[in-house]
């Protein structure tokens, strides 16, 4: 059976300014801001939540199906998906648009200025969950607003369990809409900042929200994660990474671990630990899809980290 991953396919263009932004922005002239930064270093990464999650789930031996929309510049990404063996039968080309993409400029103090163009992502509602076959689990990751609303309803009506992962898309929805997502979902996963925003928007505590789903998962960065399930709070430790290189895509790697655990009947402690390990593996590499380990090596790292077999 397949795991349907609804979310974005995007390019991330990362540029490095070899100085500090603050030295070149005059506070008293902020009302007529007009600055240019020379960026000698630039790289382009394959990203987007759906692409990153599918990449990690495939690495674990799962069967991801990507449901996303791409623009006229999709060819390099499509070629990569084919090379990786990622099924893109539900990746729709929207003519006259660009793929979603982020343009990130970083200074030497790791301050960032980011511009995000949603592009084809805004047409994600053109894809229909019922068009996908043999799906036993799904996830709604950040995507176009209309697509997220529609896909949640379609998962629910089809009786397919799914994870609601609002991520950076949360500001698009009000409290009532978020509660509708949660009531349809089987699982919800957010980071600690998003958890606070979710509680503020819905007016409910984490414990109250957890009662609406089988599990509420809150990631806490270097502090690990917390899983609320069945009235229990399960603390998941973080895994010491080989190096801290780039956090981009760590949350997506974590979510792939959750999806694998749910699909394979692991308990929440095992699923959370695998998810934590996947985030640790990712953070030691630049970009969201440049780490590459086989399942045998992942099992060895799991045993070394937790003292038990996966």
N, C-alpha and C positions, 0 to 999 in steps of 0.2 A: 504493500500500500504506500501511497505517496503523502508527503507533507506539502500543503499548498502555502506558499510564502507570498503574501500580498504586500507590496511596498515599492520603494523607489529603486531605480537603476540610475546611477549618477557617476559623473566624472568629478574628481577632486583635483583642482590645480592648486598646488602649494608653492608659494614664493617666499623667499627669505630676504629681508632687508637687514643689512649688516650694520645696524645702528639701532637707536631707540626712537620710537615714534615721538615720544614726548619732547625730544630735542628739536623737532621740526614742526611742531604744532604750537602756534602762539595762542595761549588761552584768550587774550584780549581781542583776537581776530577770529574767534571761532564762528562768528556769525557770517563771515565771508570765507569760509574754509576752502582752500584750493591748494592741494598738496600733491606732490608726485614723489614716489619712492623708487629708487633704482634697486632692482631685485636680481642680482647676478645668478642666484640659485633658483631653479624652478623644476618641479617634477609634476607629472600627471599620474594620478592613481585611479584604478577602478574602484568604485565605491557604490554608495546607495545601500539602504538597509536590506532590501531584498537580495541584492547581489552578495553582500557580505554574509548574511545569514545562510544563504544557499551554499556559498563557498565552504563555510565551516561545517555545515551539516553533511555535505558531500564528503568532506575529509573524514568525518566520523563514520562514514558508511551508510548514511541515511539516503532517502530518496526524495530530494527536494524538487518541487515544481515551482518555478518562478512565475508569478502573475504581476506584470508591470507594463508600463508604457515607455517607449523610447522615441527619440527624434531622428532627424535625417543624418545625424552624426553617429549613429549607433554601430556602424560596421566594426570598428576595432573591438568594442565590447561584445558584439555578437560572435565575432571570430573567437574571442577568448572563451566565451561560454561553450561554444562548440568544442574547442580544444580541451576544456575541462570536463566535458561530458555532462554539462548542465542542460537539462531539457528547457528549451525556450519556446515551446509550442504555444504558450500563453503570454509571450512577450509581444505586445502589439506595437507596430510602427505607426506613429502619428505623423503624417506628412505635414511639412511646413512648420515643424517645431524642432527645437533642440532637445537633447537629453537633459534631464535635470543636472545641474552642476554647481559646485561651490568653488569660489575663487578666494583663497585664503592667503593673506600676507602676514607673515610673522616677523617680529623683530628679535634682536638678540636676547631680550628678556622674556621671550615667549608670549608677549602680548600679541593679540591677533585682531586683524580687521578682515571681516568675511562678508562677501556678497554671495547670495544664493539665488539662482535662477531656477524656478520649478519646471519650466518648459513642458515637456510631454507629460510629466507627472500630474498636471492639472486635468488630464484626460483619463485618469485611471478608472473612472466609472464606466468607460467603454468596455472594460473586461468584466466578465460575469463568472462568479464562482461556480454555478452549475455546469459551465462548459468544461470544467476539469473533471477527469474521471479517476476512480479508485483513490479517492482522498479520504484519509482517516483522521487527519489532524491539520490544523491551519494556524496561521498567525497573521494578524493585521498590524503591520509596522507602519511608521510614518509614510504618508502618501498624499495624494490629492484629497481634499476634504470630502468631496462627493463620493469618491471611490471608497474611502474608509467607512463612511456611513452605509453605503450600499453593500459592501462586502460583509460587514458585520451582520446585517439583516439576512443576507443570502446564506452565510454559514449557519446562522441560527435556524433558519427555515429548513435547511437541508439536514439538520441534526448532526452537523460536523463540529466536534469540539474545537475551540480555538483560543489562542492567546491574544489578548488585547495589549498592544505595546504602543501607547500613544507617543512617547518620546517627544521630540521637538515639535510634533504636530499638536500637542495638547492645547496651546493657546487658541487654536481654531475653534474650540468647542466650549460651550458653557457647561455649567454644573449638571443641568438636566440631561444634556446630550451625553456627557461622560457617564452618568448613571445608567443611561440606556445601553451604552456599550458594555458596561460592567455586568448588567443584568442578562445580557445575551451571551457574554463570554463565559468560558470555563476557568480561565486563568488570566491574571493581570500581572504585568511586570513593568516596573518603573525604577529609575534611580532615586537616590535620596531626595534630591531637589524636586524631581517630578512628583514624588510621593507627597511632599509638603504642598505643592501646587494642587495636586489632585484632592487632598483633604480640604484645602481652602475653597476650591471651586464647588465641591459637593457638600461641604459642611459636615463631613463624616470623618471619624477617626479611622486609622489604618485597621484597627480591629473590627470596626463596623463594616468597612468595605470588604474585608476578608470573608465576612459571613455571606456575601453575595456570590462568591466563587469557590472553586475547589482549592485554589491557592492564590495568594497575593505575594509576589516576590519583589523585594526591594533591595537593589544593589547599593553598596556603601563604599565603593572604591576600594582603597587599601584596607578598609576595615571588614571586608568580606561582604556578606549579604544576609538577609533575613527573610525567611519564608514563613508566612502565616498560613496554616492549613489545619482544618479540623479543630480549631480552638487552641492549637499549639503554635509556639514560636520556635522555629528551628534556626539556629545560628550556623551559618556556613562560613568557615574561615577563608581568608584569601590565600593564594598560593604565591610564594616568593618567586618573582620572575627572574629569568637569567639576566635580564637587563631591562631598564625602563627607557624605551626608545620613543614610542609614539602611542598615545591612548586611543587614536582614531580607530573605531571599529571594535573596541573591546566589548562594548555592550552587545553588539551583534554576535560576536563569538560566544558570549555568555548565553544568549538566547538560543543559539544553535545547540548548546549543551542541554538546555532545558527541553527543547523539542526532541532531541535524541532520547533523553531519559523518559519522557512521557510516552513516546512511541514504543519504547522497549520495556515498559513496565517497571522501571527502576523506582525505588522509593524516593521521597523528597530529599533525604539527606544525600543519597547517591547522585541524584540529578543535580542538586545544587553544587556538590563538590566537583562534578564533571564540568559544569558550567563555569565555575570559578577557575578551574584549570585551563579551560579554553581561553578565558580572558587573559590569564597569565602568559600563555603561549603567544597570543597575539601582540601583547604590549611590548614584547622584545623585538618586534619588527616594524618597519615603517609601512604605512598604508594599511588598508583593511584586508588585503588579500595576498600578502607576500610571505606568510608563514606556510610551511608545508611539512606536515608530519603524517606518518601512517598510523593506523589504529593501534598497531603493536607498540609503537613508541609512546603513544598517548596512554595506553594501559600501564606501561612501565612508569611513566611520570605520575600517574594517578596513585600507583602503589607506593612510590617514593614519597609523595606528598602526604598521603593519608594513612599509610600502613595497612591498607586493605585492598582486595582485588576489585576491579570494576565489573 
